[in-house]
């Protein structure tokens, strides 16, 4: 009898413990580094990048932890610090996404590459001269760009279910907006990636069959997500260092439609009915350092052999004429004079036949 009496409360006690544990487990804050957001709240702060072989840095982030459980969407801006529209777009989204109405969690990385942003550098960090979007998955023992990549990989990408890496034409790139849509060969996975790419809403989508099949480090933020089984796209909205609201609004409308697509917010996904699919994209590189004089514009259709621009030396003498490697569309063309050997002067893609 005494034994029986002891058993009953014990069973109830265990049940209560389980319920309590489940309740607290589901109410756990979502943490990115020291930034912790409880369910239904928004918290901003910094992700620390510790000092190493060079000085440390920090990454301004916001965690919006929705009131109901759902997917984790990571949004990266400012991997290239001179690409402003995505940075402006995420600042605006921070005030617009209501955590009480959000299903799931959004991680906003406001300025991934603060040294480049404050140093006003294109492509490369002013600290170590490295391109952050070639440093993934990063290295905690490496130089600053490698350590930034490591923090973003381990604290942000590893926790994400979906990722959008938001870019624009850099300070020297006149760019027509497009999305890079990686294709991995895994049909089910590729369908999820395509869902993001189409939902982002831009009318040109570059089918990206390239780097995800290479061996070695993932190099790019989107590839870092893909190799972890996380659907990811890279978007390009804006050009030439402009922070015109038109470009940040384009990025924002894309993110909002992805949120609808993932059912993280209410509302019906706006279908993208007018897509030009691009293939075989190629970055045309400069054969020498000098001054590039563009002869084409972003978005132009050109035929194979068309003049893209003229490279001249520092006295104005012609070094070479740069011509289109094939017929297609100009995704971007360099719009400011300086160019280093092996840097891009333009990117072109072929238009896929319907
Ligand atoms: Zn970029």
Boltz pocket constraint, residues with backbone or C-beta under 6 A from the ligand:
constraints:
  - pocket:
      binder: B
      contacts: [[A, 79], [A, 80], [A, 83], [A, 167], [A, 168], [A, 170]]
      max_distance: 6.0
